[in-house]
Amino acid sequence: MKIACLQFAPQVGDFDNNINRADDVLSKINPDDLDDLDLLVLPELAFTGYNFQSLQHIFPFFEETGSGITSLWAKTTALKHDCTVVVGYPEKVDVSAKWPTAPEYYNSALVVNGDGENVGNYRKSFLYYADEIWALEGPDGFFKGRVSGLGTVALGICTDLNPYKLEAPWDAFEFGFHVLKAHANLVILTMAWQTNEDASAFNFNPHEPDVETLVYWVQRLEPLIRADQEEEVIVVFCNRTGTENDVTYTGTSAVLGIKRGEVYVYGVLGRGESELLLVDTSQPPKSKLTAVEVEIEAEDQIFERPTLDTSIGTLSSNFHTRHTSHAPADIDEDECDICQCHFTTTSNLSLPPPHQPTSPRLPGSPPP
């Protein structure tokens, strides 16, 4: 499966320029590289930006289900590249035919197939505090559906990964168990995941992924890993990057494969990169995470190794050279090249226990 994640830095309320920003990222890609593309994923609220302060603030940007400018962009792009497009948008639903009341508003994701048809519309179930000021919880639970060319898809939006309201037990794993029950072979998460770190410090090395965030995302899929399934499940995390006012986003969009209890990395972007992550899961993965503790096995690479100080929740780094290779049997060692970014080994890596958030600021809780 050929998958693309369009990671970029939209600005809140800057709709037209945000579309231009996304188009600019796509325009830098050789058209031949987009041949046979199966799936293109964009972030949560991709063209509106995310950090709205009120219902009035976001009101001008609502779109009726599958019929606004976001939908038109998705249909045009899907037809152009003959692929499925998933994109987040703020949805307005007219319910006046059922009862006399105001419209309903949702944080939603639209799925458009290669024929330009709307084949799915998912409404976010587990809201972040910034969603709660304008959006309702999706009434139908997490998305499950068959999409031609992709198979059975489980779709979520950002904090759907979290325990519900951060009040449910860690091991409820609501979204993770949903993926298992759906028997999905493809998991898509469109995101606007944030950090509470200072923007300048966090983005000092923009080409490096935020390992803490990636580990947290993977930990929240523990049921899928423990299921030890023979068939690989592809997981797509498409996050945004950049800042909006005092909010900084973690980037780190990634395509992973989970098979027989192992987590493989097909590709990952840095925390501050506005780029298209393009991977082909029919090719060998680039690296591997083991035991969900960020062990990346690759040959003759220089890494920056994060070490987590749990008392302050921040990362410190030093450089380390690894001269041995223990690539898994189904990875071609000649291609195990760490995905054109710095990743980490587990040597002396200290992580908090799984029930502790690995991101400095866990979406779902208000800022300090």
N, C-alpha and C positions, 0 to 999 in steps of 0.2 A: 504494500500500500504506500503510495506517495502522498506525504502529508506536509502541509505548510502552516506555520504559525506566524501571523503578522504582528510582531511586537513593535509598538511605537508609543509615542508620548502625546496623546490628545490632551487638550486643555478644556477645562470645564466651560461649557456654553459657547465654544468656538467651533460651531458645527461645520461650516463650509471649509474652514482651514483644516479641521481634523480629517475630513474626507481627502483633502489635498495631501495631507501628511501620509495617509495610508496609501494613496495612489503613488506618491513619490517613492515609498519603500518598494512597492511592486514594480515600478518603472525601472529600478536599478537592476532587476533580475533579467538575465538572458532569457528571452522567450522560449528558447529551446529547453531550458531547465524546467519550465513549467509544463512541458509536454507530458501527457498521461497523468497529470495531477488528479488525485482522487478527492482530496479534502483540503480546504482552506479555512482556518479558524482565526477569528479576530477576538479581541478582549471584550470584557463586560462593558456595556455602555460605550461602545467603541467610538462613536462619532459625536456623542454629546459631552464626553468627559464624565467624571464620576462624582466629584466631591461637591454636590449641590447642598445648599444650606436650608432649603425649605421647599415645599410644594410649589410655591409661587416662582421660585428660582428655576425649577426644572420644567414648569408648565409649558413654556413655548416649544419644547422639544418633544412632547409626546407624539407618538404615532399610533394610528389605529392598527389593529392586528394585521401584520404582513402587507400593509398598503402605503407605507410612508417612503421617505427618501432612503432610509436604511435598507428597506426591502428592495427598492429599485436598484440600489448599488449592488446588493447581494445577487439579485437576478441577473443583472448585466454582467457581473464578474463570473458568476457560475456558467452562464452561456458562453462567455469568451473563452474560458479555460476548460469547459466541459467537466466541471467538478462540483462537489457539494460544498456550500459555503455556510458556515455557522458564525453568527455575529450578534452581539448584545445590543439591546435598544430599550428605551423606556416606552412601555405599551399602555395605551388608553383603550379601555373596553366600555362601550356603550351598553348599559344593562337596562335602559329605559323600557325596552320591550317586555321585560319581566316584571319590573316594579319601578315606581317613580322615585328614583334616587340619583345621586350624582354618579358620574362615571367611576369605574374602578381603575386603579393604576398599578402596574406591575413592573418589576425589573425582569426583563425577559430576554430570551435568546431565540433567534429565528434560524430555521434550517431550510435551505433552498437547494434543490438538487440540480444536476447538470442540465436539465431541461428548463430551468428557470421556474420550477414549481415549488410552492411552499409545501414542505412535507413534514414540518414539525414546528411547534411554537411552545417553548417551555417557560414557565414563570417561576422565578426563584423561590425556593421554599424556606431556607434558613437565612433570614435577613441580617445584614450588618446594621449597626446603629445608624449609619448614614442613610441606609435604605428606609428605615422605619419611619423617618419623618415624611415620606411621601408615598411609599409603596405598601401594598398588601402582600401577605404571604401567598404564594401560589397555592391554590386549593386542591390540586390534583396530585401532589407528591412529585418525586423525582421523575425525570423523563426516561422512558424506555420505548424503543421503536425500531423497526427494521427500515433501513435506508438502502435503496438500491446501490450496489457497488461497494457498500461499506459493511453490510451485515447488520447485526443487532447492536444498537448503540445505546449506551447510558450517558445521559447528558446532565451536567450540573453547572451551577454558577458560583464560583468563588467560595463563599463561606458555607455553602452546602456541605463542604468537607468537615466543618466543625461539628462538635456535639451541639445539639439543638440549644440555642440561646446560651451556650456554654454552661448549661445547667444539667444536661443529660450526662450520664456517666461516660468517661472516656471510652470505655470498651463497648458502648452502644454501637459505635461505628455505623451510623445510620446510612450514610451514602455508600460506604464500603459493602455493607450487606445488600444494599439495593443492587449494586453491580453484580453480585453473586446470584441473587434471585432472578435477575433479568437474563442471566446467561449471556451477558454482553461480551462480544469480542473486541469492542472499541469503546473506550471511555473518553469523553470530551468534557473538559472544564474550561469555560471562558471566565476570565478573572480580572480583578483590579485589586490585587493583594498588596497590602501596605506594610511599612516598617515604621517604628518609632525612632529609629536612629536619625541623627543629624544628616541632612541631605548631602552636604559636602563630604562628610566622612564616609557615608554609605557608598557614594558614587565615586570615591577616589580611584577605584579600579573598575571602571564601567564594563570592561570586557569579561570580568569574572562573575560567575553566577553566585547568588546568595545561597550558600550551602545549607544554612540553617532552615531557610524557607523550604528548599527542595526536600530536605529530610522530613520536615513536618508533613508536607503533602503526602509523601510516601508512607509515613507512619499511619496516616489516617486511612490508608488502603490496606491495613493489616489483614483483614479477613480475606482479601483477594490473594495476598501473599501466602497466608497460612493454608489456603485451599489446595496449594501444591498441584495445580492443574497442569495437564499435559499440553493443552492448547494455549498458545500465547495470547494474552490480552494486551492490546496496545492502549496506552494511556497518554492523552494529549493535555498538557497544561499550557494554555495560552494566556499569558499575563501581559499587562501593560507596563510601561516604564515611565520615568520622568517624575515631575512634581506638579502639584496643584496647590498653590498657597503654601500651607505648612504641611501638606501631605506628600510623602515620598513613597513611590511604588517600587516593588522589588524585582520586576522583570523576571529573568530566569525561566522563561518559557522553555518547555522541554517535551520531548517525545520519549516515552519509556516503554519497555516491554516487560511483562510479568509472566514468568513461565517456570513451572516446577519449583515454586518458592523463591526464585531468583528475580532480581530486578536489573534489567539491562538498559543502558542509555544509548539511544539512537542519535540524540542530538540535544544540545542545550545552549541557550543564549546567555550572555552576560546580563548583569543587573541593570545596566544603563544603556544597552544597545537598542537602537531603532533599526531593526533588520527583519528579514524574512528567514526564519528557520525552515529549512527544506530538507526532509529526510525521506529515505526509501526503506521501509521496513522489510522489504524482500532481500536487502543487503545485510551483511553481518552488523550487529551493533558495535558501537565504538568503544564502549567501556561497560563496567558492571558495578552495581552497588550490592554489597552482601550484608546480610543480617540487618538490613535497613539502618546501617551505621556508617554509610558513606565510605565504603571501601572501594576505591577505584583501582583496578588492576590494569596496568599498561606498561609498555616497555620504554626504558631510557627517556623518561620525561622529567621536567622540572615542574614541581607543583608549589603552590602556596598552600600550606597546611593550616586551616583554622583550628584553634583550640578554644573551646567554650568555657569561660569562667562563669559557672552557674550563679555565683554570688552577685554578679553585676549584669549578667545576660548580654555580654558583648564578646566580640571576637578579637583575638590577637593572632598574629601570623608570623611564620618564619618560612624560609625556603628549604626545600628538601629535594634531593635527587634520588630516584629509585632506579636501580640498575638491573633488576630482575623482572621477569615476566611470568605471571601465572594466569594468563588469559584463559577463560573458560573454553571448554572443548568446542563449543559452537561459535566461537569468535575467531576469525582469521587474525593471527597475531600481526601480520603485516598491515592490517587495517585498524588495529587497536591503538588509535592515535589521539585519544582524549578530546575529540570533538572541537578542535581549534580553540579551546579555552583552557584555563587553569582549573584543575579539579583537585581532589584531596585524597590522601590515603588515610587509613585508620591508625597508623602508628601514632601512639600517644594522643589519639583523639578522644576527648572527653565529651560525652553528650549527656544531657539530663535524662532522667527516666522518662518513659514514653508518655506518662500522664502529665508531664510538664510541657507547656508550649515551647517550641524551638524557635519561633520567630519572636523578636524583641517585643513586637506588639501584635497580638493575635487578633485578626479580624473577628468581630463579634463582641468585643469589649470596647467601651468608650475610651477615648484617649485620656491619659493622666491629667 
